[in-house]
């Protein structure tokens, strides 16, 4: 489905120096809210596993689940560019399997692009996907699908060798045809230099203000949970507490018989109500 915000428009924003706004969403309702708020991109992240499905990390989420939620987000989006995360082991096998899986996000779920985690090792696959007509968003730095390999959720690129590897990865993915590059938990000084060097827009998640855009997980910025949030997250609301309070009030009123009241139920017309006893006996 063609959107008002296109890949070409995102590239133009970088040239004009306009910041790109990206947010995650996993359902139609949230997608509609984000779209109405005017975000540029909606990422159906594999963070779905943690935020909506109750897993401890992103690894368990499946292709079927990602397709299901991406389709819901696409149905709720009219203007923003929809990007789908390819889940763990959906692209790490053969290139043929990766092309098939990536294509399903566009063909079946209505996404406009897919996102892969990893650096230069995935440049050849990215080139193959782009050649197949599938826009690719790269993702380097902290890559949650490699949480076991990276020994947890740590800032990446703090020593010279790792900085040079990030630079190599970034340029390899740009040359492979990636249209955006997500930098996660990268020191701000490194991220700003990469952003200045690259021609493709960079999107920060914990990589500072010097990137071309920002992305946050919707549950984090809306305060929908009470778990630990990373340093880079700013909470713009405390909807989790508000929702709990509203549900508690509802429960209290139901138990007290205060809800539903006369304004929350349907009644018979007066002439039918007068006949109800006779109708009931018949």
C-alpha positions in Angstrom: 0.0 0.0 0.0 1.4 3.4 -1.0 1.8 5.9 1.9 2.0 9.7 2.0 5.5 9.2 3.6 7.7 7.4 1.2 11.4 6.3 1.3 12.2 9.1 -1.1 10.6 11.6 1.3 12.6 10.3 4.2 15.8 10.7 2.2 14.7 14.3 1.3 14.1 15.0 5.0 17.8 14.2 5.7 18.9 16.6 3.0 16.6 19.3 4.3 17.8 18.7 7.9 14.3 17.7 9.1 14.1 15.2 11.8 12.4 11.8 11.2 9.9 10.6 13.8 9.5 6.8 14.2 7.5 4.9 16.8 6.6 1.3 17.3 3.1 -0.1 17.2 1.7 -3.6 17.3 -2.1 -3.1 16.7 -4.5 -1.2 14.6 -5.7 1.1 17.5 -2.1 2.3 18.3 -1.3 2.6 14.7 -4.2 4.9 14.1 -3.2 7.1 17.1 0.4 7.3 15.9 -0.7 8.1 12.4 -3.1 10.8 13.5 -0.2 12.3 15.6 1.8 12.7 12.4 4.7 10.3 12.9 6.7 9.5 9.7 7.3 5.8 10.3 5.7 3.1 12.3 7.9 0.1 13.2 6.2 -3.2 13.9 9.1 -4.2 16.1 10.0 -7.7 17.3 9.8 -6.0 20.6 6.2 -7.2 20.3 7.6 -10.3 22.0 8.5 -8.3 25.2 5.8 -5.6 25.3 2.7 -7.4 24.1 3.3 -11.2 24.3 5.0 -11.5 27.7 8.4 -12.9 26.7 11.7 -12.0 28.3 13.4 -11.1 25.0 12.6 -10.8 21.3 13.8 -14.3 20.3 10.5 -16.3 20.6 8.3 -14.1 18.4 7.4 -16.0 15.2 6.8 -15.0 11.5 3.1 -15.8 11.9 2.9 -13.4 14.9 4.8 -10.7 13.2 2.7 -11.0 10.0 -0.5 -10.9 12.1 0.5 -7.7 13.9 2.0 -6.0 10.9 -1.2 -6.5 9.0 -3.2 -5.0 11.9 -0.9 -2.0 11.9 -1.1 -1.5 8.2 -4.9 -1.5 8.4 -4.7 1.4 10.9 -2.1 3.4 9.0 -2.8 5.9 6.1 0.2 8.2 6.0 3.2 6.8 7.9 5.7 4.4 6.3 5.2 0.9 7.9 8.4 -1.1 8.6 8.2 -4.7 9.8 10.9 -6.4 11.8 12.0 -9.7 10.5 12.0 -12.0 13.5 14.9 -14.2 14.7 15.7 -17.1 12.3 13.4 -15.7 9.5 16.4 -14.5 7.5 19.5 -16.1 9.1 19.1 -19.3 7.0 19.2 -19.3 3.2 18.8 -16.1 1.1 15.9 -17.7 -0.7 14.0 -18.3 2.5 14.8 -14.7 3.6 13.5 -13.3 0.4 10.3 -15.3 0.7 9.8 -14.3 4.3 10.6 -10.6 3.6 8.2 -10.5 0.6 5.4 -11.8 2.8 5.5 -8.7 4.9 4.9 -6.6 1.8 2.5 -8.9 0.0 0.4 -10.2 2.8 0.8 -7.7 5.7 0.9 -4.4 3.8 4.3 -3.3 5.1 6.5 -0.9 3.0 9.9 -2.1 4.2 11.5 -4.7 6.4 14.2 -4.3 9.0 17.2 -6.7 9.6 19.5 -6.7 12.5 23.3 -7.0 11.9 26.1 -5.4 10.1 28.3 -6.1 7.1 27.6 -9.8 7.3 24.1 -9.1 6.1 25.1 -6.7 3.3 24.8 -9.4 0.5 21.3 -10.4 1.8 20.3 -6.7 1.9 21.4 -6.3 -1.7 19.4 -9.4 -2.8 16.3 -8.1 -1.0 16.5 -4.6 -2.5 17.0 -6.2 -6.0 13.8 -8.1 -5.3 11.9 -4.9 -4.8 11.9 -5.1 -1.0 13.1 -2.0 0.8 15.5 -2.8 3.7 16.2 -0.9 6.9 19.5 -1.8 8.6 20.0 -2.1 12.3 23.5 -2.0 14.0 24.9 -1.4 17.5 22.9 -3.2 20.1 21.0 -5.9 18.2 18.5 -7.6 20.6 18.3 -10.7 18.5 22.0 -11.2 19.4 21.5 -10.7 23.1 23.2 -14.0 23.9 26.2 -13.2 21.7 26.5 -9.6 23.0 26.2 -10.8 26.6 23.2 -8.8 27.4 21.9 -5.3 26.6 25.0 -3.2 26.5 26.1 0.0 24.8 28.1 -0.9 21.7 31.0 1.0 20.2 32.9 2.2 23.3 36.4 1.1 22.3 38.3 1.9 19.1 38.0 -1.5 17.5 34.3 -1.6 18.0 33.9 2.0 16.7 35.7 1.0 13.5 33.5 -2.1 13.1 30.3 0.1 13.5 31.7 2.4 10.8 32.4 -0.6 8.5 29.0 -2.1 9.1 27.2 1.2 8.5 28.9 1.8 5.1 28.5 -1.8 4.0 24.7 -1.6 4.6 24.5 1.8 2.9 26.3 0.4 -0.1 24.0 -2.7 0.0 21.0 -0.4 -0.6 19.5 0.0 2.8 17.1 3.0 2.9 17.4 3.7 6.6 19.8 2.7 9.3 18.8 2.2 13.0 21.6 2.9 15.5 20.8 1.3 18.9 22.7 2.1 22.1 25.7 3.7 20.3 27.7 6.5 22.0 26.4 9.9 20.7 29.8 11.0 19.5 30.0 7.9 17.2 26.4 8.2 16.0 26.7 11.8 15.0 29.9 11.1 12.9 28.1 8.1 11.2 25.1 10.3 10.5 27.3 13.0 8.9 29.2 10.5 6.7 26.2 8.4 5.5 23.8 9.5 2.8 21.0 7.4 4.1 19.0 8.7 7.1 20.0 7.3 10.6 17.5 6.6 13.3 18.5 6.7 16.9 17.3 4.5 19.7 19.7 5.4 22.5 22.2 6.9 20.1 21.8 10.6 20.9 20.4 13.6 19.2 22.8 13.8 16.3 21.0 11.2 14.2 18.5 12.1 11.5 15.6 10.7 13.5 14.5 9.0 16.6 12.5 5.9 17.5 11.0 4.8 20.8 8.9 1.8 21.9 5.4 3.0 22.3 4.9 1.3 25.6 7.9 3.0 27.0 7.1 6.6 25.9 3.4 6.2 27.1 4.3 4.7 30.4 2.2 1.6 29.8 4.3 -0.6 32.1 6.2 -0.4 35.4 9.3 -2.3 34.4 12.7 -0.8 34.2 13.2 1.5 31.2 16.6 2.3 29.6 18.4 5.5 30.2 17.5 6.9 26.8 13.7 6.6 27.2 11.7 9.7 28.1 8.2 9.0 29.4 5.7 11.4 27.9 2.7 10.0 29.9 1.8 7.6 32.6 -1.0 5.8 30.9 -0.3 2.5 32.7 -1.2 4.0 36.1 -4.2 5.8 34.6 -5.5 2.6 33.0 -5.1 0.6 36.2 -7.0 3.3 38.1 -9.8 3.4 35.5 -10.2 -0.4 35.6 -10.2 -0.4 39.4 -13.0 2.2 39.4 -15.0 0.1 37.0 -14.5 -3.0 39.2 -15.5 -1.1 42.3 -18.7 0.3 40.6 -19.7 -3.2 39.3 -19.3 -4.8 42.7 -21.2 -1.9 44.4 -24.0 -2.1 41.8 -23.3 1.5 40.7 -22.6 0.4 37.1 -24.5 0.1 34.8 -26.9 2.9 35.7 -30.0 4.0 33.9 -28.0 5.9 31.3 -26.0 2.8 30.3 -28.8 0.3 29.4 -31.7 0.0 26.9 -35.4 0.1 27.8 -38.5 -1.0 26.1 -41.0 1.6 24.7 -43.6 2.6 27.3 -46.4 0.9 25.4 -44.5 -2.4 25.2 -43.3 -2.2 28.8 -47.0 -2.0 29.9 -47.6 -5.3 28.1 -44.5 -7.1 29.4 -46.3 -9.1 32.1 -48.9 -10.4 29.6 -46.2 -11.1 27.0 -44.2 -13.0 29.6 -47.2 -15.2 30.5 -48.0 -16.1 26.9 
